[in-house]
């Protein structure tokens, strides 16, 4: 079984790469993609941890771009790490600036927190701040922290650094990565059909059609769009690990039950970019 969208403690996941690998093996996963936000730092540990289990690690990233003043995420599979690390380090610095701005906003609003200490190569994100708000006693759960303070259009929200979809897709393709639109129906900046045309014109190669947030009807529509535009079909649980505040989760590893055959076409596409 295939998992093409997972996060570790190197971005906003709660499991280390080693812990994620162990959880994936227990869940019956055969190929696992490490797709942390704007960083490749979790790959090496995951690859080393997977060797005893014969678990295939798919090297990936989830790149944050901005379209119509909204965050749009693009997954990239099989990038050349040597080519991508330097540009991503700039993205991480942008995330750090954004996190500091949000901490400043929270302080102005009467919710002073300290930015969590994060190791080298870790991209700070809103879940880190939400966790700090819960630990400080300001919010009962991370979900409420987003609803009241950190969500899009909420008072402490700060937009990502401007980085267009065309810039993001070009960066991924130039580094040999297959660009795939992550969870299209979570995007709030326009109709999926309209945005997809722009993404395809920019060089998009696939769509994440299987995602826990997608309804059966939405998945069917995305399949039809893949056929129409000749795009790859991918999917994953978008697993972030167990909830840090102990809340029950509806997301679990291997919940999408995706066949390994989906990976073959992605590998072929990656080879064509090389």
N, C-alpha and C positions, 0 to 999 in steps of 0.2 A: 504494500500500500504506500501511497505517496503523500507527502506533506510539503507543499511548496511555499509556505508562508508562516514563519515562526520567528519569535524574538527571544533574546536572552538579556542578561543583566548588562550587556554592553549597550543596550538602548533602553527600552521601557519594559522589558520582560522581568520576571521575578526568579527565573532559574538561570544558573550559570550554564554555559555551553555543555559542560560535562553532565550536569543534572538534566538538561533538556534531552541530551542523547540517551541517557538511561531511561527517561520517561517515554521517549519515542520507541525504544526497543520493547519496553513493557506493553506499549499500546499496539504493537504489531506493525510499526512503520518500517519500510524497507529502504526508502530514500527520503532524506530530510534536508530541506533548504534552510539555511541560516540567512535570514533577511532582516537584519537589524537596521534601524533608521540611520542612514547617512554614515555608516561605519562598517568596516570589514573585520573589526578587531576580534570577533568571536570565532572566526573560521578555524584558526590553528588549533585551538583547544578542542573544538568540536571534532575535527578530523582525527586528532590523537585519541580522543575518548571513544570514537566510533570504531576504531580498528579491531578491537577484540570481538565486537559484535557483528562484524561484516555489514555494518550499516553504511549505506552510501550517503555522503554529505554533498549536497548541491550548493556550491558557493553562490551567494546572492547578496542583494542589498535592497532596501526600500528607500528610494530617493524622494526627498520632499521638494516639490515644485509649487509654484503659485500660479493659478489661472483664474481670471476674473475675480481677483482679490480673495480667492479661497485656496486652501491647501489641497493639492492633488498629488497623490502618491503613485510613483512608478516603480515597479519591481524590476530589478536587473539581474539576470541569471548568467553565470559563468563569465564575469568580467575579469580582465587582466588586472590583478591586484596592484602590480607595479605602476600601471598607468593611472589607476583610479585613486590610489591612496592620497596623493597630493591634492587633487581637487576636493576630495572628501574632507580633508583636514580643514579646508576653508569653510566647508559646510558646517563642520562641527564647531568651529570658532563662531560662526553665525548663530548656531543654536545656543552657545554659551552666552552671547550678547543678549539674545532674546530672553533666555532664562533670567538673567540679571535684571532686565527691564521689567519682567513680570514680578519678580521678587520686590522690586522698588514700588510697583503699582500696588501690590498686596500690602506693603507697609503703609502706603498712603491711605489705603482703605481700612486700616486698623487691624491687619492680620500679619504682623511681622514674623517672618520665618527666615531660617538660614538655608541657603542653597546646599543640598546634600553634597558631601564630599564624593566626587566621582573619579575613578581612576583614569589613566591615560587611554585615549581612544574611545571613551564612552561619551555618547551624545546625550546631553541633558534634554529632557522633554517634559511636557505637562504632567504626565503621571508621577514623575519625581516630585514635582511641586505639590500635587494633590496628596501624595503620601505624607509629605511634610506638614501639610495643613491638618491632616487627620491626626498625626502624631502630636501636633501642638494643641489638639483639642478644639480647633476651630470648626471642624466639620466631622460629622458622624461617619462618613464614608467617602471614598474617592469619587464615587458617582455624584454625591452632593457637592463636592468641591468643584467639579466641572459644571454642574447645573447652576451654582451660585456665582462662581468666580472665574473659572478658567476656560469654560467652553467658548466656542466662537461667539463673538458679540457680547460676551460677559465682561464685567468691568476690569478684570485684570488681564484680559487677553491681549497678546501682542502678536502681530502677523510675522510670518517667516520673512527672512531677507528675500527680496525679489529674485526669483530664479524661475524663468519661464519653462513651459512644457517643452518648447523646441530646444532650449538650452539643455534641459535635463536629458531628453532623448538623444540629442547629439552627443552629449558626454558619455552616456552609456554605450551607444553604438561605437563610438571612437575607441572605447576601451574593450570592445569585443563582447559586450553584454547584450543579451536579448531583452529589449524593453517591453514591459507588460503593464497595462493599466490595472492598478490594484483597486479592488472593491468599488467598481464604478458607481453603484447606486448609493454609496455613502458621500459622493461628491455633491456639494450644495451650490455650485456655481453655474449650473446650466443643465439643460436636458442631455441625457446620456448620448442620444443619437447625434446631437449637434456638436458636442464636445469631442466625440469619437472621430468625426470627420477631421477636426483640427489635429488631433493626435496622430491619425493615420497620415495626414499630409506631412507631419513632422517626422515620420519614420517609425511610428509604433508598430510592433510586431505581434502583439498578443493581448488578450484580455483575461483577467482573473474572473472566470464566469462562476466558479464554484466557491462560495464564501458564505459563512453562517448568516450574514446580514441579508443575503439575497433570497427573495421568495422564489417559489417554483416558476411563477410567471416571468419574473425578472431573469432567472437563469435561462429559461427558454428563449427569451428575447435576445440575450447576450450570445447564445449559441448561433441564432440566426444572423446576428451582426458579424460574428466571426466568419461564417460561411460567405456572407455578402462581400466582406472585405479581404477574405483570404488570410485571416489572422489565426494565430495559435490559441488554443484553449488551455488555461491553467486553473489551478485552484488550491485552496488550503484553508486551514482553520483560523489563521491569523492568531495563533496561540501565543499568549503572553505569560503562561505559567499560572500557578495558583494565585488567587487574589490575596494581596498582602494584608488586607484588613479582615480576612477570614470569611468574607461573603461567599455564598455559593455561586458557582459559575456555570454558565450554560455552554461554555466553549471547552472542548476537550480534544486532545491529540487524536488524529485519525478519524474524527467524527464524520468527515466528508467521504471516507471510504473510496478514495480516488485510485484508479488503476495506474500501475507503473508505466503503461504504454504512452501516457500523456508526456512522459519525460523524454521519450525518444525524439519527438519532433523538436523539442526545445534544444536538445543536444545538437541536432542537425542544423538548426538555425544558428546556434552559437558557432558551430564549425564554419558556416558560410561567412560569418562576420570576421573570422580570423584570416 
